[in-house]
Amino acid sequence: MEENTNKHNSRREFLQKMGLIASGTIMGGAAMYAGFKFEKAKKTESKIKALSAEHQLIEVDGHHPVQDKLTELQMQGREGLKGRRWVMVIDLAKCRNARQCMKACQGAHDLRPEQHHINVLQMQDSENTAPYFMPKPCQHCDNPPCVSVCPVDATFKRDDGIVLIDNERCIGCRFCVAACPYSARIFHWHEPLKNQEYEENKERYSQLIAEGNTQEAEELEKKVTYDVELNVPQRKGTISKCLFSADRLRVGKLPYCVSACPNGVYYFGDENEDAVTNGTTKETVQLSALLRDNAGYRLMEDLGTKPRVYYLPPKNRLFPFPEESLTNTEQHS
Amino acid sequence: MDSTLPVDAQKSALKKIIDDVARNIGINKKFHAWMGFLTLLLFVCLYAYYIQLRDGLGVAGIRDYVSWGMYIANFVFFVASSLIGMLITAVLGLSGVKWITPVARIAEIIAIGFAAVAGLVIVSDMGRPERLVYVFIYGRIQSPILWDVTVVTTYVLISLILLYLPLIPDLKILSRNPMLPKWLQKTYELLSINWKGTNEQYQLLHKAIKIMSVLIVPVALAIHTVTSWLFASTSRVGWDSTIFGPYFVTGAFVAGTAFLIIAMYFFRKNYKLHDYLTDFHFDKLGKLLVLVSLVYLYFNINEFLVPAYKLKAHDAVHLKALFSGHHAPMFWSVQLFGLLIPIVLMLFKKFRKPLPLMLISLFVVIGSWFKRYLIVVPTQEHPFLPIQNVPENFKLYQPTLIETAITVASFVLVLMIITVLSKAFPIITIWETAHEKGIHEPEKLSIDKAE
């Protein structure tokens, strides 16, 4: 009897040990396999050199795993323009609320009148200080809270400093809206403005393809293909925001808002070149000198978001601020 | 003393327990009526969700500035209420509190109902629900949403295990009960995975329950802490707080305990369980509710008094809206009727009797729901930069009928889960109750009886 139990016990012990060894082997093997795959993947990735926000040459992975299964435009949109660090300077002294920037932007991105990638705000910092107009695009932060919280990598920071949004990826959770301290993001609560036109084009496109009419189809292709750098066509249930007109930058043009301004408010350029160009006068000036001489600043520096949009203070304003439009809303003191 | 109980007495005592519990298993007319009502309501509310899917999230009152509204507030409430499972089974269970025996399973069922539906509530808030799978394909670990998905799923799983483990002996006990239909007996037999009730099995069971109870503590703390971080990880006024984690967790215990009391009251009444869910249990839970409410009150004082003392520019705008602005009626109602007055009332023994305690708990639960609304919504009405050049309905959030209906749907689903689970399984644990009454080997006795 006792022998029997002993036997039983030893068999059980043996099985237990075997089980331990087996599971250990499987886990170890899995870990080694994962490590091997990781190393292999690392080798095939190309490293590219980029300038960091701190002006240091760093090596970053040339290939992001999330880039699989993306269209060419999306891929190109995620990479950014090599060697660039885009920056915007807004001279508050010159802004007289012409709103041409807003109009041009909304036209380019198929937005409704209440949807703002850039919004000209009437500001007054305190009771006895002067009111002023402040155009507010996305600040394209170098430490972007929106990118940190995005669960699916739909919004991302490019090497050239631009924060973009991929509306084919966006799940519409709006965590980025909650996280952005600059209220820079909008959401498509309804069908986007030109959705019907887009749907018609899409239908026509597939019709042309079916007919074998490649020439006309090619012409239409641009209108039905999602361009992540323009964020058009816009999508219901997804986020949109200012893109620093990444599509224009790619073809060597200034952003829509910058070019549209009649009052010389905007400067836009490349931080690496230390040069910015005024969108109205087309005059190119040294960025560091412009910021130094005019005491340039960034919005909410204390939040540590490191915006890529600089403001020049509204001193010696070129316009009188209309009395009746003083900011006196309850939302903001 | 109990161990000397004669076998016949044990048998008859066990028979009473089993009869009392088994009577409520299965489908009856009341169940049909109640589930029919819930199903009807659910379909009406699902139609609202259909409209939202068709026309976009714009059918809800949320807009670019207040972009998280009732759905997110409701999500926070659901996660909060689900924490009751952990509070009862783990915190009280592990510290050896005896009176939780008849309450634990109800708490666990509530936890599963709320935690499971919380995930759906989040989906109803998504602009692109069909892309939900992206969270798993493209998930980025630095997003608190990923943490939330991970821990809520884990919590549901552990809660299911914690519901199932103590059920095993009961399923065996009931598997030969002639009061139940044959197919149910067979299902029970199958689910009881060859349970015999030997000492060795009991040791294993106790050990497993203990391990799970320990495991669920950090997971439960994590689900609500992470939920609070959805807000606290931003720099928004009113959310940018370091105490949001414990503030949410303590608030969760308040909401959960109150909901448990309400559920107990209805189970006691409808399932005729007066002998199991006694005045004593309500008294104890009333005291528990006072305790957790006091802790929550303490966190409320910290959360509002400290910034109100300093009145930093943006804080001032936010607090003014809560204290004397257009959120003031809701804010003070919640604090008074949902927290302060219940605390004071429940200090008196007569208010801890079942009916008054249930009514007080009703106020606490409603207060808890609106408290989440007040945490989520007002902050977004006061961003750092002024809200300009947008229509009026962008500035102040006004919930619509459709989003209210979709929110009601989530409650209907929770009630359905609780109802079905409480009808499919014994709502009171038979073996633990039997053991406490000195009935040994209830498995054997119950089978003897059947034969």
Contacts between the chains, C-beta under 8 A, distances in Angstrom:
chain1	res1	chain2	res2	distance
A	66	B	138	5.8
A	102	B	389	7.9
A	114	B	389	7.3
A	114	B	390	4.9
A	114	B	391	5.6
A	114	B	394	7.0
A	115	B	64	7.8
A	116	B	389	6.5
A	116	B	390	7.7
A	119	B	388	6.8
A	119	B	389	5.7
A	120	B	389	7.4
A	121	B	385	6.3
A	121	B	386	5.8
A	121	B	388	5.3
A	121	B	389	7.8
A	122	B	386	7.5
A	122	B	388	6.5
A	123	B	386	7.2
A	136	B	385	6.4
A	145	B	234	6.6
A	145	B	235	7.0
A	148	B	142	5.8
A	148	B	143	7.2
A	148	B	233	7.9
A	149	B	143	5.3
A	149	B	144	6.5
A	149	B	145	7.3
A	149	B	233	6.7
A	149	B	234	7.6
A	150	B	140	6.8
A	150	B	143	6.0
A	151	B	135	5.6
A	151	B	139	6.2
A	151	B	140	6.2
A	151	B	143	4.0
A	151	B	145	3.9
A	151	B	146	5.5
A	151	B	149	8.0
A	152	B	131	7.7
A	152	B	134	4.6
A	152	B	135	6.1
A	152	B	138	4.4
A	152	B	139	6.7
A	152	B	140	6.9
A	153	B	138	5.3
A	153	B	140	5.4
A	169	B	131	7.7
A	169	B	134	6.6
A	169	B	138	6.8
A	170	B	127	7.4
A	170	B	128	6.6
A	170	B	131	7.7
A	171	B	126	5.6
A	171	B	127	7.1
A	171	B	128	5.0
A	171	B	129	8.0
A	171	B	131	4.5
A	171	B	132	6.8
A	171	B	134	5.5
A	171	B	135	6.7
A	172	B	57	7.1
A	172	B	126	5.0
A	172	B	127	2.0
A	172	B	128	4.4
A	172	B	129	8.0
A	172	B	131	7.7
A	173	B	122	7.9
A	173	B	125	7.3
A	173	B	126	5.9
A	173	B	127	7.6
A	173	B	145	6.3
A	174	B	67	4.5
A	174	B	68	6.4
A	174	B	125	7.9
A	174	B	127	7.2
A	175	B	143	7.1
A	175	B	144	7.7
A	175	B	145	6.1
A	175	B	230	7.1
A	177	B	64	7.0
A	177	B	67	4.4
A	177	B	68	7.9
A	178	B	67	6.7
A	178	B	68	5.9
A	178	B	230	7.8
A	178	B	231	7.5
A	178	B	234	5.6
A	178	B	236	6.9
A	178	B	380	7.1
A	179	B	233	7.3
A	179	B	234	4.6
A	179	B	235	8.0
A	181	B	234	7.8
A	181	B	235	5.2
A	181	B	236	7.2
A	181	B	383	7.4
A	181	B	384	5.2
A	182	B	384	7.2
A	182	B	385	6.2
A	183	B	64	7.6
A	183	B	65	6.5
A	183	B	383	4.7
A	183	B	384	7.5
A	183	B	385	5.5
A	183	B	387	7.3
A	185	B	64	7.4
A	186	B	64	5.0
A	187	B	57	7.4
A	187	B	63	8.0
A	187	B	64	5.9
A	187	B	67	6.0
A	187	B	127	6.7
A	188	B	56	7.0
A	188	B	127	7.3
A	189	B	56	5.6
A	189	B	57	5.3
A	189	B	58	3.2
A	189	B	62	7.5
A	189	B	63	6.6
A	190	B	55	6.7
A	190	B	56	4.8
A	190	B	58	4.2
A	191	B	55	7.9
A	191	B	56	6.6
A	235	B	128	7.9
A	236	B	56	4.9
A	236	B	127	7.4
A	237	B	56	5.9
A	237	B	57	6.4
A	237	B	126	7.6
A	237	B	127	3.0
A	237	B	128	4.5
A	238	B	127	5.9
A	238	B	128	6.3
A	299	B	385	8.0
A	300	B	384	6.3
A	303	B	235	5.2
A	327	B	386	6.3
A	329	B	386	5.8
A	329	B	387	7.6
A	329	B	388	7.6
A	330	B	317	7.9
A	330	B	325	7.9
A	331	B	317	7.2
A	331	B	381	6.9
A	331	B	382	6.2
A	331	B	383	7.8
A	331	B	386	5.6
A	331	B	387	5.2
A	331	B	395	6.7
A	332	B	317	7.0
A	332	B	382	7.7
A	332	B	385	7.3
A	332	B	386	3.9
A	332	B	387	7.7
A	333	B	313	6.0
A	333	B	316	7.2
A	333	B	317	5.9
